[in-house]
Each structure stands twice: as structure tokens, then as C-alpha cells.
Amino acid sequence: MRLKDKVAIITGAGRGIGRDIALAYAKEGAHVVINDIDAATAEATANAAAVLGSKSLAVVADVANSADIARLVETTIAERGRVDILVNNA
């Protein structure tokens, strides 16, 4: 478990490559914060990561909007205490 207990935000993680990255990080022990503009796909990925043991969290935000980015980071810090890794996939 190379990423044991690290907190990782993955943007665009609701589907595709972002989803695959999030699940790979979860398998390596990271607690993943799943960001997407689609709530349903974000929740689905977060649930899949939770099955792998991640304390996952879905946060709907548009990374093209600076206020949404700030809320994404603030939510992550409030819920998980810190950010160790950021994957800018979106």
C-alpha cells in the first residue's frame, strides 16, 4: 500500500481515466475525494472506492469555476483534514 492514508483529490473522476485513477489510488490505500460535475457518477465512483477500503468522498464542482475549486479544497480539508495529492484530470 504505497499511498496508505494519503488524501487525494482527483478531478474529473466520475468516469473514464479519472475514475480509473481514483480506484487505483484507493487500491493503494489512499482516501480519495472524487470530483466531477455530475453528482451521480461522482457518487458511483466514491462508492466503488469505498468498497476498496477508501474513506471516499464525492464533491460536485466545476473546476472551470474558481469558487467551486475553493469549495472543493475547503470541503476536503474540513472532511479529511488535509490534501496530500492532487490529480488534475478534468
Secondary structure, DSSP 8 states (H G I E B T S, - for coil): -TTTT-EEEETTTTSHHHHHHHHHHHHTT-EEEEEES-HHHHHHHHHHHHHTT---EEEE--TTSHHHHHHHHHHHHHHHS---EEE---
